[in-house]
């Protein structure tokens, strides 16, 4: 049996170099101690913010200094912990930082209430002074929160909840990642595999229908065995969201979540409506998939197996960097050159090792390298797309940091998913242009169809579930297991159509989605890809103006509201057009796939 190397046995060149954060753990320890000693300095500003513009500016400068230092400390601890999740020293680092960060949050909790207590006319006059110019937009956004900020004692009490407010999500993670055991499965090649959250999707890609079915039923049997507990954690999370919205005087949990990005509720509901209007072509795709696989009926566990399984493409790390750099050529030589240097250097932790966090992510700070965690496998073409995706985040981080002051450099998730999926769109275009056969072209088109289906259609279904499940809680209806299953079943029927065979246990799918513990997040995947499809087309087919508009978007950080940044780049998500165009493209890809593969009726 092939085993993963221990962390200490991985060649240094295949790992990230965290020196742009801290030279080593000892340097981190020294910085943490120095940072903790500065936290009590918040007390010197208490009760003084309304005395003068200069005093307010000094407090804001100190708060940002503490926050920037915390970002470096937290990022280093997180990255070290992700290298080996079983390493106790790294886990202790993260725990110590989180504890100290909670104390810092408590000490700083007076800032917003004191700013809110400054008379509007006084603060307006101060904002015209040069001393507050660096913080003008920040203060305008704080004041926008005036109806939703509580008194200083109330804010302190809410800040103190930070250590246990996420208990429902922690219980969910411990139960599903550590305690639940799924047994093993014999795959289509006769190899016995442990069934887990990590291997479940792999087994759904197996070309043997019996293997897919067995993996699906065996996996969901565990969720059925723990359904009442998982329903309770999800209900608790939704109750927390409803409480937080109510206590801060928001009309609903969804409006509370959208408020931070200044996104109108119409954008959320418009997304759902647009996807529902295009569901007939989605249902047609499922029937095409059924015919291509030669199935009498299609189940959810048949939706992931490749439609062109005999096509294999291997990419070494170097070859993956080559193809990504070539694909991103429309972004210019400076963007591509900087990215290539980072990917061939030490930005990335490249390959799996024992205990390493699964999946992939990009994580950097204002003044560090933009690090990328990968678990790269040469035989998996999807990992080339994943690297391009994370590279989009990393370059977004660097360009925003270089163009904006610290307080405006941190872009929101709403725009983050545009920068990452934009790169995937250019990679798809490049691979289609260089495809050497109809079968290779069909494989790339099939992958793009599945990406749109997973990112726009599936995530919109999740977004609609969040909408209706929170509405149930807010109306006073208990979110019982029975109610959860009923709400989710109605969505399954609508999104998969009447000719799709929906297994009863699929109603429990909503109990395994970690994003639901960070509610009203998933819709941003759908809007992000919709915007990326439009922008990639404009940049690839346009000229210097379109490129500069997009690069300006990447440099924008949070210097404008997300919808305004995207409008400047060339796409308006307050209209139904971007989502409609993306789903029209989905239909065109389905048509071409059917022509290329010509399944039997």
Secondary structure, 3 states (H helix, E strand, C coil): CCCCCCHHHCCHHHCCCHHHCCCCHHHHHHHHHHHHHHHHHHHHHCCCCCCCHHHHHHHHHHHHHHHHHHHHHHHHHHHHHHHCCCCHHHHHHHHHHHHHHHHHHHHCCHHHHHHHHCCHHHHHHHCCCHHHHHHHHHHHHHHHCHHHCCCHHHHHHHHHHHHCCCHHHHHHHHHHHHHCCCCEEECCCCCEEECCHHHHHHHHCCCCHHHHHHHHHHHHHHHHHCHHHHHHHHHHHHHHHHHHHHHCCCCCHHHHHHHCCCCCHHHHHHHHHHHHHCHHHHHHHHHHHHHHHCCCCCCHHHCCCCCCCCCCCCCCHHHHHHHHHHHHHHHCHHHHHHHHHHHHCCCEECCCCCCCCCCCEEECCCCCCCEEECCCCCCCHHHHHHHHHHHHHHHHHHHHHHHCCHHHCCCCHHHHHHHHHHHHHHHHHHHHHCCCCHHHHHHHHHHHHHHHHHHHHHHHHHHHHHHHHHHHHHCCCCCCHHHHHHHHHHHHHHHHCCCCCCCHHHHHHHHHCHHHHCCCCCHHHHHHHHHHHHHHHHHHHCCHHHHHHHHHHHCCCCCCCHHHHHHHHCCCCCCCHHHHHHHHHHHHHHHHHHHHHCCCC
